[in-house]
């Protein structure tokens, strides 16, 4: 998995690229938190749940279904607070779903249960190039952790920055066209 330091790259890139009028700061913060949320499943290890179990690491919490369900609930909540519910739900879905999708690009683990509850099969992307992050702070604060951070900078943060800039340029071009 990419570290919890890099999962927020996708929602930050999209949210900052779209700007605070479209993605208000509270929604941006919620997207960042949702991008990290799936890794709370490491607590399953302490509960004796095996890694490969549907409720183990990279199981249901990384599934697209779980992302969609939580995004719809948050979209409904945002509707009550005068935010665009569909925009909020779409952004939250992308924020949380990006976690599992990024994990499929890593060089380790047992894959990601993207299609749970419809399938327990675990998936990797055809290419895996993001160095898998060790689980645990002690293991992360090592030479291996530094190699992971360099890999994440190259394969997560730099593309996310490029994506955010492209979105911002697209938004500015649309706004300029509306003024002309």
HUTALIN-V956884 format. One record per residue. N is the residue number from 0. RES is the residue in three letters. PSI is psi in whole degrees, -180 to 180 (999 if undefined). OMEGA is omega in whole degrees, -180 to 180 (NA if undefined). Layout:
[[N/RES/PSI/OMEGA] [N/RES/PSI/OMEGA]]
This chain:
[[0/UNK/146/166] [1/UNK/158/-179] [2/UNK/166/178] [3/UNK/-11/176] [4/UNK/-24/-175] [5/UNK/-20/178] [6/UNK/-33/178] [7/UNK/-8/-176] [8/UNK/-42/-177] [9/UNK/-54/179] [10/UNK/-31/176] [11/UNK/-45/-180] [12/UNK/-47/-178] [13/UNK/-48/-178] [14/UNK/-46/180] [15/UNK/-35/177] [16/UNK/-41/179] [17/UNK/-25/178] [18/UNK/162/-172] [19/UNK/-17/175] [20/UNK/-34/-179] [21/UNK/-44/178] [22/UNK/90/180] [23/UNK/156/-177] [24/UNK/-43/179] [25/UNK/-36/178] [26/UNK/-39/176] [27/UNK/-46/179] [28/UNK/-41/178] [29/UNK/-40/178] [30/UNK/-42/177] [31/UNK/-46/180] [32/UNK/-40/179] [33/UNK/-30/180] [34/UNK/-21/180] [35/UNK/-30/-173] [36/UNK/-44/-177] [37/UNK/-28/-178] [38/UNK/-1/171] [39/UNK/-14/179] [40/UNK/-10/175] [41/UNK/-18/176] [42/UNK/-20/178] [43/UNK/-33/178] [44/UNK/-42/-179] [45/UNK/-23/179] [46/UNK/2/179] [47/UNK/13/179] [48/UNK/125/-178] [49/UNK/151/180] [50/UNK/-49/-174] [51/UNK/-3/179] [52/UNK/153/178] [53/UNK/-29/179] [54/UNK/12/177] [55/UNK/-169/-178] [56/UNK/134/-178] [57/UNK/27/178] [58/UNK/-130/-173] [59/UNK/-33/-177] [60/UNK/-16/179] [61/UNK/2/-174] [62/UNK/148/177] [63/UNK/-34/178] [64/UNK/-46/180] [65/UNK/-41/178] [66/UNK/-44/-179] [67/UNK/-44/-179] [68/UNK/-49/180] [69/UNK/-39/179] [70/UNK/-41/178] [71/UNK/-41/178] [72/UNK/-43/179] [73/UNK/-35/176] [74/UNK/-43/177] [75/UNK/-43/178] [76/UNK/-44/-180] [77/UNK/-32/178] [78/UNK/-37/180] [79/UNK/-15/-178] [80/UNK/29/172] [81/UNK/17/173] [82/UNK/159/176] [83/UNK/110/-173] [84/UNK/-42/-178] [85/UNK/-39/177] [86/UNK/-46/180] [87/UNK/-45/-179] [88/UNK/-43/179] [89/UNK/-44/179] [90/UNK/-44/-180] [91/UNK/-38/177] [92/UNK/-49/-180] [93/UNK/-42/-179] [94/UNK/-49/-176] [95/UNK/-40/-180] [96/UNK/-31/180] [97/UNK/-27/-180] [98/UNK/-55/-179] [99/UNK/-39/-180] [100/UNK/-40/175] [101/UNK/-39/179] [102/UNK/-27/178] [103/UNK/-16/-179] [104/UNK/3/-177] [105/UNK/162/-174] [106/UNK/13/-178] [107/UNK/177/180] [108/UNK/-168/-176] [109/UNK/19/-179] [110/UNK/-180/-174] [111/UNK/133/-180] [112/UNK/64/-176] [113/UNK/-32/-173] [114/UNK/11/175] [115/UNK/141/7] [116/UNK/6/-177] [117/UNK/-23/178] [118/UNK/142/175] [119/UNK/0/-179] [120/UNK/143/178] [121/UNK/143/-172] [122/UNK/149/165] [123/UNK/153/173] [124/UNK/158/179] [125/UNK/-30/177] [126/UNK/133/175] [127/UNK/117/-176] [128/UNK/-7/177] [129/UNK/124/179] [130/UNK/132/-178] [131/UNK/136/-179] [132/UNK/138/175] [133/UNK/150/178] [134/UNK/126/179] [135/UNK/139/-177] [136/UNK/-44/-178] [137/UNK/-43/179] [138/UNK/-31/-179] [139/UNK/-34/-180] [140/UNK/65/-177] [141/UNK/-180/176] [142/UNK/-37/178] [143/UNK/-41/178] [144/UNK/-39/177] [145/UNK/-41/178] [146/UNK/-37/177] [147/UNK/-46/-180] [148/UNK/-39/177] [149/UNK/-43/178] [150/UNK/-43/180] [151/UNK/-37/176] [152/UNK/-46/-178] [153/UNK/-45/-169] [154/UNK/-12/180] [155/UNK/-58/-173] [156/UNK/-46/180] [157/UNK/-46/175] [158/UNK/-36/179] [159/UNK/-40/177] [160/UNK/-43/178] [161/UNK/-43/178] [162/UNK/-47/179] [163/UNK/-42/179] [164/UNK/-41/177] [165/UNK/-42/178] [166/UNK/-43/180] [167/UNK/-42/178] [168/UNK/-43/178] [169/UNK/-45/180] [170/UNK/-44/180] [171/UNK/-40/179] [172/UNK/-41/178] [173/UNK/-42/179] [174/UNK/-40/178] [175/UNK/-40/178] [176/UNK/-33/180] [177/UNK/-30/-179] [178/UNK/-37/-177] [179/UNK/999/NA]]
